Amino acid sequence: MYEKKLRICITTSDIAQIEGCSMRTASQKMNDMRVFFKKEEKRFKITFDNYAEYTGIPIADLESYRSASPFHHVA
């Protein structure tokens, strides 16, 4: 049985699509989250769970972004 894998880490492209903002604004928001979660080193990734906690968006609402390619969102 085929089981669809969900991505764990969020990208600036995901943030731009979710919030309808520019890539620059999404990058700034990603940097703000890195500081908030004390993950300022590049090797520490921001997860969808971190994003959901930071923004207050329910994780269930982010499922379509987790299962899609990071560059091709299908709504």
PDB file of N, CA, C and O in Angstrom:
ATOM      1  N   MET A   1       0.843  -1.187   0.000  1.00  0.00           N
ATOM      2  CA  MET A   1       0.000   0.000   0.000  1.00  0.00           C
ATOM      3  C   MET A   1       0.885   1.246   0.000  1.00  0.00           C
ATOM      4  O   MET A   1       1.840   1.343   0.770  1.00  0.00           O
ATOM      5  N   TYR A   2       0.560   2.172  -0.854  1.00  0.00           N
ATOM      6  CA  TYR A   2       1.325   3.406  -0.979  1.00  0.00           C
ATOM      7  C   TYR A   2       0.912   4.380   0.112  1.00  0.00           C
ATOM      8  O   TYR A   2      -0.274   4.654   0.294  1.00  0.00           O
ATOM      9  N   GLU A   3       1.894   4.899   0.835  1.00  0.00           N
ATOM     10  CA  GLU A   3       1.621   5.892   1.873  1.00  0.00           C
ATOM     11  C   GLU A   3       2.300   7.197   1.475  1.00  0.00           C
ATOM     12  O   GLU A   3       3.510   7.231   1.255  1.00  0.00           O
ATOM     13  N   LYS A   4       1.522   8.265   1.385  1.00  0.00           N
ATOM     14  CA  LYS A   4       2.066   9.547   0.973  1.00  0.00           C
ATOM     15  C   LYS A   4       2.897  10.156   2.104  1.00  0.00           C
ATOM     16  O   LYS A   4       2.434  10.251   3.241  1.00  0.00           O
ATOM     17  N   LYS A   5       4.093  10.555   1.793  1.00  0.00           N
ATOM     18  CA  LYS A   5       4.991  11.172   2.767  1.00  0.00           C
ATOM     19  C   LYS A   5       4.686  12.658   2.878  1.00  0.00           C
ATOM     20  O   LYS A   5       4.433  13.327   1.875  1.00  0.00           O
ATOM     21  N   LEU A   6       4.712  13.163   4.093  1.00  0.00           N
ATOM     22  CA  LEU A   6       4.514  14.583   4.326  1.00  0.00           C
ATOM     23  C   LEU A   6       5.857  15.236   4.626  1.00  0.00           C
ATOM     24  O   LEU A   6       6.677  14.691   5.365  1.00  0.00           O
ATOM     25  N   ARG A   7       6.066  16.402   4.046  1.00  0.00           N
ATOM     26  CA  ARG A   7       7.293  17.142   4.348  1.00  0.00           C
ATOM     27  C   ARG A   7       7.226  17.659   5.771  1.00  0.00           C
ATOM     28  O   ARG A   7       6.148  17.967   6.280  1.00  0.00           O
ATOM     29  N   ILE A   8       8.374  17.750   6.405  1.00  0.00           N
ATOM     30  CA  ILE A   8       8.458  18.216   7.783  1.00  0.00           C
ATOM     31  C   ILE A   8       8.836  19.696   7.831  1.00  0.00           C
ATOM     32  O   ILE A   8       8.262  20.460   8.608  1.00  0.00           O
ATOM     33  N   CYS A   9       9.790  20.095   7.012  1.00  0.00           N
ATOM     34  CA  CYS A   9      10.321  21.457   7.046  1.00  0.00           C
ATOM     35  C   CYS A   9       9.569  22.375   6.091  1.00  0.00           C
ATOM     36  O   CYS A   9       9.195  21.990   4.984  1.00  0.00           O
ATOM     37  N   ILE A  10       9.363  23.590   6.554  1.00  0.00           N
ATOM     38  CA  ILE A  10       8.690  24.597   5.733  1.00  0.00           C
ATOM     39  C   ILE A  10       9.743  25.439   5.027  1.00  0.00           C
ATOM     40  O   ILE A  10      10.843  25.630   5.545  1.00  0.00           O
ATOM     41  N   THR A  11       9.406  25.939   3.851  1.00  0.00           N
ATOM     42  CA  THR A  11      10.324  26.786   3.080  1.00  0.00           C
ATOM     43  C   THR A  11       9.749  28.195   2.973  1.00  0.00           C
ATOM     44  O   THR A  11       8.576  28.430   3.262  1.00  0.00           O
ATOM     45  N   THR A  12      10.602  29.127   2.550  1.00  0.00           N
ATOM     46  CA  THR A  12      10.113  30.490   2.341  1.00  0.00           C
ATOM     47  C   THR A  12       9.074  30.527   1.224  1.00  0.00           C
ATOM     48  O   THR A  12       8.164  31.357   1.239  1.00  0.00           O
ATOM     49  N   SER A  13       9.216  29.628   0.264  1.00  0.00           N
ATOM     50  CA  SER A  13       8.225  29.545  -0.814  1.00  0.00           C
ATOM     51  C   SER A  13       6.852  29.144  -0.258  1.00  0.00           C
ATOM     52  O   SER A  13       5.828  29.683  -0.677  1.00  0.00           O
ATOM     53  N   ASP A  14       6.840  28.208   0.676  1.00  0.00           N
ATOM     54  CA  ASP A  14       5.581  27.808   1.322  1.00  0.00           C
ATOM     55  C   ASP A  14       4.952  28.992   2.047  1.00  0.00           C
ATOM     56  O   ASP A  14       3.753  29.242   1.927  1.00  0.00           O
ATOM     57  N   ILE A  15       5.771  29.712   2.794  1.00  0.00           N
ATOM     58  CA  ILE A  15       5.269  30.852   3.566  1.00  0.00           C
ATOM     59  C   ILE A  15       4.681  31.907   2.624  1.00  0.00           C
ATOM     60  O   ILE A  15       3.621  32.469   2.897  1.00  0.00           O
ATOM     61  N   ALA A  16       5.374  32.171   1.518  1.00  0.00           N
ATOM     62  CA  ALA A  16       4.879  33.159   0.545  1.00  0.00           C
ATOM     63  C   ALA A  16       3.529  32.735  -0.021  1.00  0.00           C
ATOM     64  O   ALA A  16       2.643  33.573  -0.193  1.00  0.00           O
ATOM     65  N   GLN A  17       3.360  31.453  -0.312  1.00  0.00           N
ATOM     66  CA  GLN A  17       2.092  30.969  -0.863  1.00  0.00           C
ATOM     67  C   GLN A  17       0.988  30.985   0.188  1.00  0.00           C
ATOM     68  O   GLN A  17      -0.142  31.371  -0.114  1.00  0.00           O
ATOM     69  N   ILE A  18       1.291  30.577   1.404  1.00  0.00           N
ATOM     70  CA  ILE A  18       0.288  30.522   2.464  1.00  0.00           C
ATOM     71  C   ILE A  18      -0.210  31.921   2.810  1.00  0.00           C
ATOM     72  O   ILE A  18      -1.413  32.141   2.950  1.00  0.00           O
ATOM     73  N   GLU A  19       0.720  32.865   2.946  1.00  0.00           N
ATOM     74  CA  GLU A  19       0.360  34.206   3.406  1.00  0.00           C
ATOM     75  C   GLU A  19       0.128  35.201   2.275  1.00  0.00           C
ATOM     76  O   GLU A  19      -0.320  36.321   2.517  1.00  0.00           O
ATOM     77  N   GLY A  20       0.428  34.802   1.048  1.00  0.00           N
ATOM     78  CA  GLY A  20       0.227  35.702  -0.082  1.00  0.00           C
ATOM     79  C   GLY A  20       1.160  36.897  -0.044  1.00  0.00           C
ATOM     80  O   GLY A  20       0.776  38.002  -0.428  1.00  0.00           O
ATOM     81  N   CYS A  21       2.382  36.681   0.416  1.00  0.00           N
ATOM     82  CA  CYS A  21       3.353  37.768   0.506  1.00  0.00           C
ATOM     83  C   CYS A  21       4.498  37.515  -0.466  1.00  0.00           C
ATOM     84  O   CYS A  21       4.553  36.469  -1.113  1.00  0.00           O
ATOM     85  N   SER A  22       5.400  38.467  -0.563  1.00  0.00           N
ATOM     86  CA  SER A  22       6.560  38.321  -1.444  1.00  0.00           C
ATOM     87  C   SER A  22       7.574  37.365  -0.818  1.00  0.00           C
ATOM     88  O   SER A  22       7.509  37.059   0.373  1.00  0.00           O
ATOM     89  N   MET A  23       8.510  36.900  -1.645  1.00  0.00           N
ATOM     90  CA  MET A  23       9.561  36.013  -1.144  1.00  0.00           C
ATOM     91  C   MET A  23      10.429  36.732  -0.110  1.00  0.00           C
ATOM     92  O   MET A  23      10.879  36.117   0.857  1.00  0.00           O
ATOM     93  N   ARG A  24      10.661  38.010  -0.306  1.00  0.00           N
ATOM     94  CA  ARG A  24      11.471  38.780   0.649  1.00  0.00           C
ATOM     95  C   ARG A  24      10.780  38.846   2.009  1.00  0.00           C
ATOM     96  O   ARG A  24      11.417  38.646   3.043  1.00  0.00           O
ATOM     97  N   THR A  25       9.489  39.125   2.005  1.00  0.00           N
ATOM     98  CA  THR A  25       8.730  39.175   3.253  1.00  0.00           C
ATOM     99  C   THR A  25       8.698  37.800   3.906  1.00  0.00           C
ATOM    100  O   THR A  25       8.823  37.689   5.126  1.00  0.00           O
ATOM    101  N   ALA A  26       8.531  36.754   3.106  1.00  0.00           N
ATOM    102  CA  ALA A  26       8.529  35.388   3.629  1.00  0.00           C
ATOM    103  C   ALA A  26       9.876  35.055   4.262  1.00  0.00           C
ATOM    104  O   ALA A  26       9.931  34.405   5.306  1.00  0.00           O
ATOM    105  N   SER A  27      10.955  35.499   3.635  1.00  0.00           N
ATOM    106  CA  SER A  27      12.293  35.274   4.174  1.00  0.00           C
ATOM    107  C   SER A  27      12.475  35.998   5.507  1.00  0.00           C
ATOM    108  O   SER A  27      13.080  35.461   6.436  1.00  0.00           O
ATOM    109  N   GLN A  28      11.953  37.207   5.592  1.00  0.00           N
ATOM    110  CA  GLN A  28      12.031  37.964   6.844  1.00  0.00           C
ATOM    111  C   GLN A  28      11.229  37.264   7.949  1.00  0.00           C
ATOM    112  O   GLN A  28      11.659  37.221   9.102  1.00  0.00           O
ATOM    113  N   LYS A  29      10.070  36.721   7.592  1.00  0.00           N
ATOM    114  CA  LYS A  29       9.251  35.994   8.570  1.00  0.00           C
ATOM    115  C   LYS A  29       9.973  34.727   9.018  1.00  0.00           C
ATOM    116  O   LYS A  29       9.920  34.363  10.193  1.00  0.00           O
ATOM    117  N   MET A  30      10.649  34.052   8.081  1.00  0.00           N
ATOM    118  CA  MET A  30      11.415  32.858   8.428  1.00  0.00           C
ATOM    119  C   MET A  30      12.525  33.227   9.420  1.00  0.00           C
ATOM    120  O   MET A  30      12.752  32.505  10.391  1.00  0.00           O
ATOM    121  N   ASN A  31      13.209  34.336   9.180  1.00  0.00           N
ATOM    122  CA  ASN A  31      14.258  34.784  10.094  1.00  0.00           C
ATOM    123  C   ASN A  31      13.687  35.127  11.469  1.00  0.00           C
ATOM    124  O   ASN A  31      14.305  34.821  12.489  1.00  0.00           O
ATOM    125  N   ASP A  32      12.513  35.762  11.505  1.00  0.00           N
ATOM    126  CA  ASP A  32      11.856  36.061  12.783  1.00  0.00           C
ATOM    127  C   ASP A  32      11.539  34.777  13.549  1.00  0.00           C
ATOM    128  O   ASP A  32      11.706  34.720  14.767  1.00  0.00           O
ATOM    129  N   MET A  33      11.082  33.750  12.834  1.00  0.00           N
ATOM    130  CA  MET A  33      10.780  32.465  13.483  1.00  0.00           C
ATOM    131  C   MET A  33      12.049  31.801  13.994  1.00  0.00           C
ATOM    132  O   MET A  33      12.040  31.183  15.058  1.00  0.00           O
ATOM    133  N   ARG A  34      13.143  31.922  13.244  1.00  0.00           N
ATOM    134  CA  ARG A  34      14.417  31.347  13.689  1.00  0.00           C
ATOM    135  C   ARG A  34      14.831  31.944  15.032  1.00  0.00           C
ATOM    136  O   ARG A  34      15.279  31.221  15.921  1.00  0.00           O
ATOM    137  N   VAL A  35      14.682  33.253  15.179  1.00  0.00           N
ATOM    138  CA  VAL A  35      15.021  33.920  16.434  1.00  0.00           C
ATOM    139  C   VAL A  35      14.060  33.472  17.531  1.00  0.00           C
ATOM    140  O   VAL A  35      14.489  33.152  18.640  1.00  0.00           O
ATOM    141  N   PHE A  36      12.771  33.449  17.231  1.00  0.00           N
ATOM    142  CA  PHE A  36      11.746  33.072  18.205  1.00  0.00           C
ATOM    143  C   PHE A  36      11.979  31.671  18.767  1.00  0.00           C
ATOM    144  O   PHE A  36      11.859  31.451  19.972  1.00  0.00           O
ATOM    145  N   PHE A  37      12.313  30.724  17.884  1.00  0.00           N
ATOM    146  CA  PHE A  37      12.504  29.337  18.296  1.00  0.00           C
ATOM    147  C   PHE A  37      13.963  29.004  18.620  1.00  0.00           C
ATOM    148  O   PHE A  37      14.305  27.846  18.858  1.00  0.00           O
ATOM    149  N   LYS A  38      14.827  30.042  18.626  1.00  0.00           N
ATOM    150  CA  LYS A  38      16.252  29.865  18.917  1.00  0.00           C
ATOM    151  C   LYS A  38      16.892  28.840  17.982  1.00  0.00           C
ATOM    152  O   LYS A  38      17.651  27.972  18.414  1.00  0.00           O
ATOM    153  N   LYS A  39      16.572  28.958  16.699  1.00  0.00           N
ATOM    154  CA  LYS A  39      17.123  28.087  15.661  1.00  0.00           C
ATOM    155  C   LYS A  39      17.856  28.956  14.642  1.00  0.00           C
ATOM    156  O   LYS A  39      17.634  28.841  13.437  1.00  0.00           O
ATOM    157  N   GLU A  40      18.725  29.818  15.138  1.00  0.00           N
ATOM    158  CA  GLU A  40      19.356  30.814  14.275  1.00  0.00           C
ATOM    159  C   GLU A  40      20.432  30.243  13.366  1.00  0.00           C
ATOM    160  O   GLU A  40      20.749  30.849  12.342  1.00  0.00           O
ATOM    161  N   GLU A  41      21.002  29.099  13.709  1.00  0.00           N
ATOM    162  CA  GLU A  41      21.983  28.488  12.821  1.00  0.00           C
ATOM    163  C   GLU A  41      21.262  27.827  11.654  1.00  0.00           C
ATOM    164  O   GLU A  41      20.182  27.261  11.828  1.00  0.00           O
ATOM    165  N   LYS A  42      21.854  27.897  10.470  1.00  0.00           N
ATOM    166  CA  LYS A  42      21.212  27.379   9.259  1.00  0.00           C
ATOM    167  C   LYS A  42      20.909  25.884   9.346  1.00  0.00           C
ATOM    168  O   LYS A  42      19.980  25.406   8.695  1.00  0.00           O
ATOM    169  N   ARG A  43      21.677  25.143  10.138  1.00  0.00           N
ATOM    170  CA  ARG A  43      21.457  23.695  10.199  1.00  0.00           C
ATOM    171  C   ARG A  43      20.166  23.334  10.934  1.00  0.00           C
ATOM    172  O   ARG A  43      19.668  22.217  10.800  1.00  0.00           O
ATOM    173  N   PHE A  44      19.630  24.262  11.699  1.00  0.00           N
ATOM    174  CA  PHE A  44      18.361  24.027  12.382  1.00  0.00           C
ATOM    175  C   PHE A  44      17.217  24.490  11.488  1.00  0.00           C
ATOM    176  O   PHE A  44      17.174  25.650  11.080  1.00  0.00           O
ATOM    177  N   LYS A  45      16.312  23.602  11.191  1.00  0.00           N
ATOM    178  CA  LYS A  45      15.218  23.897  10.260  1.00  0.00           C
ATOM    179  C   LYS A  45      13.948  24.286  11.009  1.00  0.00           C
ATOM    180  O   LYS A  45      13.736  23.884  12.152  1.00  0.00           O
ATOM    181  N   ILE A  46      13.116  25.069  10.347  1.00  0.00           N
ATOM    182  CA  ILE A  46      11.801  25.436  10.868  1.00  0.00           C
ATOM    183  C   ILE A  46      10.803  24.422  10.309  1.00  0.00           C
ATOM    184  O   ILE A  46      10.762  24.180   9.102  1.00  0.00           O
ATOM    185  N   THR A  47      10.015  23.842  11.181  1.00  0.00           N
ATOM    186  CA  THR A  47       9.048  22.824  10.770  1.00  0.00           C
ATOM    187  C   THR A  47       7.659  23.436  10.579  1.00  0.00           C
ATOM    188  O   THR A  47       7.397  24.566  10.992  1.00  0.00           O
ATOM    189  N   PHE A  48       6.788  22.670   9.951  1.00  0.00           N
ATOM    190  CA  PHE A  48       5.395  23.109   9.811  1.00  0.00           C
ATOM    191  C   PHE A  48       4.750  23.264  11.185  1.00  0.00           C
ATOM    192  O   PHE A  48       3.920  24.152  11.382  1.00  0.00           O
ATOM    193  N   ASP A  49       5.123  22.406  12.140  1.00  0.00           N
ATOM    194  CA  ASP A  49       4.590  22.525  13.500  1.00  0.00           C
ATOM    195  C   ASP A  49       5.042  23.836  14.142  1.00  0.00           C
ATOM    196  O   ASP A  49       4.250  24.505  14.806  1.00  0.00           O
ATOM    197  N   ASN A  50       6.317  24.209  13.948  1.00  0.00           N
ATOM    198  CA  ASN A  50       6.808  25.497  14.448  1.00  0.00           C
ATOM    199  C   ASN A  50       6.018  26.645  13.836  1.00  0.00           C
ATOM    200  O   ASN A  50       5.605  27.571  14.534  1.00  0.00           O
ATOM    201  N   TYR A  51       5.811  26.573  12.513  1.00  0.00           N
ATOM    202  CA  TYR A  51       5.081  27.626  11.801  1.00  0.00           C
ATOM    203  C   TYR A  51       3.645  27.745  12.318  1.00  0.00           C
ATOM    204  O   TYR A  51       3.139  28.848  12.527  1.00  0.00           O
ATOM    205  N   ALA A  52       3.000  26.601  12.520  1.00  0.00           N
ATOM    206  CA  ALA A  52       1.626  26.605  13.019  1.00  0.00           C
ATOM    207  C   ALA A  52       1.556  27.241  14.411  1.00  0.00           C
ATOM    208  O   ALA A  52       0.646  28.017  14.702  1.00  0.00           O
ATOM    209  N   GLU A  53       2.517  26.907  15.255  1.00  0.00           N
ATOM    210  CA  GLU A  53       2.553  27.483  16.602  1.00  0.00           C
ATOM    211  C   GLU A  53       2.801  28.987  16.545  1.00  0.00           C
ATOM    212  O   GLU A  53       2.158  29.749  17.267  1.00  0.00           O
ATOM    213  N   TYR A  54       3.717  29.411  15.703  1.00  0.00           N
ATOM    214  CA  TYR A  54       4.101  30.824  15.605  1.00  0.00           C
ATOM    215  C   TYR A  54       2.965  31.685  15.064  1.00  0.00           C
ATOM    216  O   TYR A  54       2.734  32.792  15.551  1.00  0.00           O
ATOM    217  N   THR A  55       2.255  31.175  14.055  1.00  0.00           N
ATOM    218  CA  THR A  55       1.217  31.977  13.406  1.00  0.00           C
ATOM    219  C   THR A  55      -0.177  31.762  13.984  1.00  0.00           C
ATOM    220  O   THR A  55      -1.061  32.601  13.811  1.00  0.00           O
ATOM    221  N   GLY A  56      -0.373  30.633  14.673  1.00  0.00           N
ATOM    222  CA  GLY A  56      -1.701  30.320  15.194  1.00  0.00           C
ATOM    223  C   GLY A  56      -2.593  29.644  14.166  1.00  0.00           C
ATOM    224  O   GLY A  56      -3.781  29.440  14.413  1.00  0.00           O
ATOM    225  N   ILE A  57      -2.032  29.296  13.019  1.00  0.00           N
ATOM    226  CA  ILE A  57      -2.796  28.587  11.988  1.00  0.00           C
ATOM    227  C   ILE A  57      -2.840  27.113  12.366  1.00  0.00           C
ATOM    228  O   ILE A  57      -1.789  26.529  12.634  1.00  0.00           O
ATOM    229  N   PRO A  58      -4.011  26.490  12.399  1.00  0.00           N
ATOM    230  CA  PRO A  58      -4.085  25.059  12.738  1.00  0.00           C
ATOM    231  C   PRO A  58      -3.281  24.217  11.743  1.00  0.00           C
ATOM    232  O   PRO A  58      -3.320  24.467  10.538  1.00  0.00           O
ATOM    233  N   ILE A  59      -2.560  23.226  12.250  1.00  0.00           N
ATOM    234  CA  ILE A  59      -1.719  22.376  11.404  1.00  0.00           C
ATOM    235  C   ILE A  59      -2.550  21.674  10.334  1.00  0.00           C
ATOM    236  O   ILE A  59      -2.043  21.400   9.246  1.00  0.00           O
ATOM    237  N   ALA A  60      -3.799  21.381  10.621  1.00  0.00           N
ATOM    238  CA  ALA A  60      -4.677  20.722   9.641  1.00  0.00           C
ATOM    239  C   ALA A  60      -4.865  21.600   8.402  1.00  0.00           C
ATOM    240  O   ALA A  60      -5.006  21.083   7.295  1.00  0.00           O
ATOM    241  N   ASP A  61      -4.867  22.914   8.579  1.00  0.00           N
ATOM    242  CA  ASP A  61      -5.018  23.829   7.448  1.00  0.00           C
ATOM    243  C   ASP A  61      -3.770  23.890   6.570  1.00  0.00           C
ATOM    244  O   ASP A  61      -3.826  24.395   5.448  1.00  0.00           O
ATOM    245  N   LEU A  62      -2.646  23.381   7.072  1.00  0.00           N
ATOM    246  CA  LEU A  62      -1.391  23.416   6.329  1.00  0.00           C
ATOM    247  C   LEU A  62      -1.095  22.102   5.612  1.00  0.00           C
ATOM    248  O   LEU A  62      -0.075  21.989   4.933  1.00  0.00           O
ATOM    249  N   GLU A  63      -1.967  21.114   5.752  1.00  0.00           N
ATOM    250  CA  GLU A  63      -1.716  19.782   5.189  1.00  0.00           C
ATOM    251  C   GLU A  63      -1.489  19.802   3.684  1.00  0.00           C
ATOM    252  O   GLU A  63      -0.632  19.069   3.190  1.00  0.00           O
ATOM    253  N   SER A  64      -2.227  20.613   2.946  1.00  0.00           N
ATOM    254  CA  SER A  64      -2.056  20.625   1.491  1.00  0.00           C
ATOM    255  C   SER A  64      -0.682  21.158   1.092  1.00  0.00           C
ATOM    256  O   SER A  64      -0.165  20.802   0.033  1.00  0.00           O
ATOM    257  N   TYR A  65      -0.093  21.996   1.920  1.00  0.00           N
ATOM    258  CA  TYR A  65       1.246  22.511   1.643  1.00  0.00           C
ATOM    259  C   TYR A  65       2.312  21.495   2.040  1.00  0.00           C
ATOM    260  O   TYR A  65       3.376  21.452   1.424  1.00  0.00           O
ATOM    261  N   ARG A  66       2.048  20.686   3.048  1.00  0.00           N
ATOM    262  CA  ARG A  66       3.005  19.675   3.503  1.00  0.00           C
ATOM    263  C   ARG A  66       3.147  18.539   2.503  1.00  0.00           C
ATOM    264  O   ARG A  66       4.238  17.990   2.350  1.00  0.00           O
ATOM    265  N   SER A  67       2.076  18.178   1.824  1.00  0.00           N
ATOM    266  CA  SER A  67       2.115  17.024   0.943  1.00  0.00           C
ATOM    267  C   SER A  67       2.571  17.387  -0.468  1.00  0.00           C
ATOM    268  O   SER A  67       2.922  16.501  -1.247  1.00  0.00           O
ATOM    269  N   ALA A  68       2.571  18.651  -0.800  1.00  0.00           N
ATOM    270  CA  ALA A  68       2.953  19.076  -2.149  1.00  0.00           C
ATOM    271  C   ALA A  68       4.464  19.260  -2.247  1.00  0.00           C
ATOM    272  O   ALA A  68       5.164  19.331  -1.237  1.00  0.00           O
ATOM    273  N   SER A  69       4.944  19.334  -3.464  1.00  0.00           N
ATOM    274  CA  SER A  69       6.338  19.689  -3.711  1.00  0.00           C
ATOM    275  C   SER A  69       6.542  21.093  -3.155  1.00  0.00           C
ATOM    276  O   SER A  69       5.607  21.894  -3.176  1.00  0.00           O
ATOM    277  N   PRO A  70       7.732  21.416  -2.659  1.00  0.00           N
ATOM    278  CA  PRO A  70       7.934  22.741  -2.087  1.00  0.00           C
ATOM    279  C   PRO A  70       7.785  23.878  -3.092  1.00  0.00           C
ATOM    280  O   PRO A  70       7.680  25.038  -2.693  1.00  0.00           O
ATOM    281  N   PHE A  71       7.774  23.564  -4.400  1.00  0.00           N
ATOM    282  CA  PHE A  71       7.693  24.611  -5.409  1.00  0.00           C
ATOM    283  C   PHE A  71       6.409  24.588  -6.212  1.00  0.00           C
ATOM    284  O   PHE A  71       6.174  25.487  -7.019  1.00  0.00           O
ATOM    285  N   HIS A  72       5.564  23.573  -6.008  1.00  0.00           N
ATOM    286  CA  HIS A  72       4.335  23.450  -6.788  1.00  0.00           C
ATOM    287  C   HIS A  72       3.170  23.123  -5.872  1.00  0.00           C
ATOM    288  O   HIS A  72       2.880  21.952  -5.623  1.00  0.00           O
ATOM    289  N   HIS A  73       2.502  24.148  -5.370  1.00  0.00           N
ATOM    290  CA  HIS A  73       1.363  23.929  -4.484  1.00  0.00           C
ATOM    291  C   HIS A  73       0.113  23.647  -5.312  1.00  0.00           C
ATOM    292  O   HIS A  73      -0.182  24.349  -6.279  1.00  0.00           O
ATOM    293  N   VAL A  74      -0.610  22.612  -4.915  1.00  0.00           N
ATOM    294  CA  VAL A  74      -1.870  22.279  -5.562  1.00  0.00           C
ATOM    295  C   VAL A  74      -2.974  22.455  -4.538  1.00  0.00           C
ATOM    296  O   VAL A  74      -3.033  21.713  -3.557  1.00  0.00           O
ATOM    297  N   ALA A  75      -3.852  23.429  -4.751  1.00  0.00           N
ATOM    298  CA  ALA A  75      -4.918  23.704  -3.780  1.00  0.00           C
ATOM    299  C   ALA A  75      -6.122  22.838  -4.033  1.00  0.00           C
ATOM    300  O   ALA A  75      -7.115  22.934  -3.312  1.00  0.00           O
TER     301      ALA A  75
END
